[in-house]
Amino acid sequence: MVVTAVVADRLVGAFGLGVAAEVFGYDRRAMGLPLFDFALAAVEPGAVRTDTGIALVVDHGLERIAVSDIVLMTSWEDVDRPCPDSLLDALRAAHARGAQLVSHCSGAFVLARAGLLDGQRATTHWRMAGELAARYPQVQVDPAVLYVDSGQVITGAGTASGIDAMLHLVRREWGATAANALAREMVVPPHRDGGQAQFIDTPVARCEDDLLGAVLDWARAHLAEEISVELLARRALMSPRSFARRFTATTGTTPHAWLLGQRLAAAEALLEDSGAPVEEIARLVGFGTAAGLRDQFARRRGVSPRAYRQTFRAGAGRTGAEVVSVPSARPAPVQLDRDRPGAGRVRSDEAGVEAGLDQPA
């Protein structure tokens, strides 16, 4: 089976290319995989450097794509750099004859330029998701997943998600036994639950409205209490309707969505930095019950609180008896690239936030 990784000078990511070589560059027949004929291809064969300056020697031109069963489009870090028509044509031809295409990180931009993601769901690194949606409105961009399998095309998110996408391809084509054996060899989990939302830190700009800012600071410090829009409006000396309008105009979100984000962020901090039981954390941040916390955590983070703690726990030696407090300055998540034209096409659970809330405000 012929596998080709397409690389471009100063654009290809060393890590992503290394993952491809790890999966397809070794004889893995003992694990139940075929022997792959793996090589690199470039528009112009010869010396190529990665985005970090590591030198590569590429022996093949784009003719290699024409005989490939799997074509890996590595990252294209400068999305403003023109993509040669010869490369786009080679990718289109590979797709037309049934080759499997896999992109890593910003490599999705190249597939989108070739028109191979039109009408399909796709992903890329979360930092670039809004840009991809704005440039290619015909693509259904999902920034909250590690990879998207659309059948003949698989798009992966940033950096380590290349491992997830490759293991998924192995699992799909050659079975779970082969994928699990390969994962053990690579010393990685065979499957990671959840999506990119677990790994995104997207702080909200500090509110410049002094009165509203004071109300928000109060709310952050009292998350364990029942907080309603009416209560916040009274503290801001406004009617609930005026407060809601001013809140949305100032923060770009609704009071309900903002408060949910603050509670989730506080829960994340406690899961990372304390040994408190999930039930206690739910009470401290205002979800009331562990079930409420689990439900919202699964909706907005794609994982359970327990799985999040196992991944991000700062200190393994802590006990559940320690005293914990609610952080007051942890940034809340916001929708990516909210102000970019076309960013509304990025998939988000934002529209379902208020409907799914069982808590006041």
Secondary structure, 3 states (H helix, E strand, C coil): CEEEEECCCCCCCHHHHHHHHHHHCCCCHHHCCCCCEEEEECCCCEEEECCCCCEEEECECHHHHHHCCEEEECCCCCCCCCCCHHHHHHHHHHHHCCCEEEEECCHHHHHHHCCCCCCCEECCCHHHHHHHHHHCCCCEECCCCCEEECCCEEEECCCCHHHHHHHHHHHHHHCHHHHHHHHHHHCCCCCCCCCHHHHCCCCCCCCCCHHHHHHHHHHHHCCCCCCCHHHHHHHCCCCHHHHHHHHHHHHCCCHHHHHHHHHHHHHHHHHHHCCCCHHHHHHHHCCCCHHHHHHHHHHHHCCCHHHHHHHHCCCCCCCCCCCCCCCCCCCCCCCCCCCCCCHHHCCCCHHHHHHHCCCCC
